[in-house]
């Protein structure tokens, strides 16, 4: 992809220390985007991402923030504005599964933590970023959901699937709201991808799920990042309110 496709663009990628977020941050920066690598706790891994970017000539900066905390999100966004003067692209990648628990046995705290990590974080990041996009009448927002939103998720993952399904409604509604202002909003729903998240979250060997996938292999973080990159292009300005499933055909 040509660097000129992203000339002078600035992006925030949340949860960018590992997996899909890391691959997205690297591809963004390698294509000329000034990239904010957000992380919560994994500073060492985030620094590895920064090192890869800088070694390839890209421009990026680390920013620690818990995106479940409104004050920290606002601070991260303001630091980005102070540093680069604008925000063009927001990738809401931070998320995850707290714990596999039957609904009948679930504490309120697990429900709340799952919604905070997957939904509230997205809301906070959008709310803080959108005013800066509106000033320039331009923006690209990509929310990272999951195949679980379509099929209910794996064993005892109902609350996680619910949170990820909520991202669909938020994406479609926000796309209608912001479309007249040159801001697109889309969601990407990965299936089984070789990332630390899936290695930790899925019970058993990941390879055991391959028979359910049409292409008979697991996906890669780089493949998902390439789709996110496309949706972040200037050229993708007529694509909004859409859910892009990248699952190898798994349903």
N, C-alpha and C positions, 0 to 999 in steps of 0.2 A: 504494500500500500504506500502511496506517495506521501511524503512528509507535507507537501503543499496542501493536501486535503485537510490538514489540521493546523494551518498556519495561525500562530498567535492564540491558540486556544488554551484554556486553563481548566483542569479537571480535579475534582475531589473523588477519590475512590475509598469508600469505607471498608474496613475489615481487609486491608490490603497486605497484610504480612504473610499470608499463606494462600494456597489454593487458587480459586478463581480470581479473587481480589488481587493477589500478587501478579498473576499472569496478565490481568487487565491493566494494572498500573505499568507493568513493563512494556506491554504493547503500546499503550497510550504514549508513554515517554519516548519510545523508540520511533514513534511516528510524529514527533514534534510537539506533543502536548506537554505543557508545564503541569506536572502531576503532583498532587498532594497524596502521599501515602499515609492513610490513617490506620492507626492500630490502637488497641486498648492496653494489652499487657505484653505482647510478644515483640519487644523492642529489638532483640537480637535478630529475629527473622525479618523484621521490617528493614533493618539495616542491610541485610543480605539483598533484599529487593532493591534498595537504593544503590548498593554497590553495582549490581547488574546493570541498572539504568545508566549510572554515571560512566561505567566502563564502555558502554555503547554510544556515548555522546549525548545521552538524554538529560533533561533537566527535571529534577524532582526534589521534594522536601518531605521530611518526616513530620507528622503531627500526631501526637498522642491525644486521644480523646475517647471517652466512653460515650458512644452515640445514644445511649439510653438516658443520658443526663443532658437536659436542655441547656444548662449554662455552659457545659463543655462544648456542645455543638455550636452554640452561638460564638464562643471564643475561637473555635477552629475556623469557622466561616470568616470571622473578622480578621484573623491572622492571614488568611488566604487573600482577602481583599487588600490588606495592608501591604502584602508582599507582591501581588500580581495585578491588583487593580480591578479584577473582575473574576467571575466564575461562569464558565460556559457550559460545563458538563458535570453532572452529578451522577455517580454510580452508587446506588444503595445496595451494597453487597453484604454488609455486616448482618449476621443472623445465625441461627443454629437451633439445635434441639437441646433442651435442658435435661430432660429425663424421660424415659419410656415408663409410663404409669397408666394403668386402667383408669378410665374416667371416674368410675365409682369409688376409686381409692385416691383420687388426686387432691392434693392440698391446693388451696387458693394460690399459694405462693408460686407453685410450678406453672399454673395457668398464667398468672401475672408476669412472671419472668419470661415466659415464652412469648407472650404478646409484646412485652417491652422490647425484647431483643430483636424481634422480627418486624413488628408494626410500628411501635412508638418511635423507634430509632429512625425509621424511614420518614415518618411524619415530622419529627424534629428537624431532620436534615433538609427536607423539602421546604418547610416553613422558613428556615433561616436563609436558604439559598435563593428561593424564588424572587424576592424583592430585587436582588442584584441582577438576575436574568431579565426581569421586567424592564430595568433601566436601559438595557441594550436591545430589548425586543428580540432576544435570541436565547435559546437554551436547549439542552438535551438532557433528559432525565431517564435513567434506565434502572429499574428495580429488579433485583434478582430474587425470583420466587423459587419454585420447585415443582417437579412432577407430582409431589405429594398433594399439591393443590388440586390436581385433576383426579387422582385415584385414591385419595384418603390416606396415603402414606403407608409405611411398613407397619410391622407389629407394634401396637400400643403407641402409635405416633399421631393420634387423632388431634391433639391440641396443636402440634407442629403443623399438620396439614391445614388446620383451620386458620392459623396465622398466615400461612403462605397463600391460602385462598383469598384472604382479606386483602392481600397485596394486589390481586387482580382488580377488585372493585375500586380500590384507591387509584390504581393506574388508569383505568378507564374514565373515572370521574375527573381526575386531574387533567387528563388529556383534553377533555371537553372544555374545562375551565381555562386552560392556558393556550389552547390552539390559536386563538386570535392574536396572541402576543408573540408568535414565532417560536414558541417553546413546545417541543414534542415530549411525550411521556410514553414509554413502552416498558414491558416486562419480559424478562428472559427466564424460562423455566427449565433448568437442567435436570436430566435424569441421573443415572449412576455415573459419576465422574470420579476419576482417580484423584482424590484430594484428601488431606488430613481429616476433613469433616466426615466424609463417607467411611473412611477407614475406622474412625472412632464410633460413628453412629450406627452403622449396620452390623447386625449380629452375624457371625459366621464369616466365611471367605467371600470377598466381593465377587470373585470369579464364578461363584455358584449362581449368580444372578444373570450371567451372560446368556443362557438359553432364552430368557424373556426378552432379549434385545434383538431387534431385527437384523442389525449389522453384525451381531455375534461378537461384540467386544465392548469394553467400557470406554466411556468418553474421556477426553483430556481437558484439563483446565485451559490450555491454549486454544482449543476448539471453541469453548464457550467464550473466551475473551475475544476471539475474532468476530463473533456475532455481536458482542457488546460494542466492539470498535465500530462496526458498520452502523449500528443504530446511533452512534455518537457523531457521525459525519455530517457535514453541511449538506451533503447530497441526500441524506435521509430525511429531509425536511417534510416530505409528504407521507411519512410513516409515523403514525401516532395512535395511541389507544389500542395497541396490538399486543398480543401475548405470543412470544416466540418460544416454541418448545424445542429443545435440543436434547433428545432422548435416545437417539439411535433407533427410533421407531417404537420404543417401549411405551405402553399405555397403562 
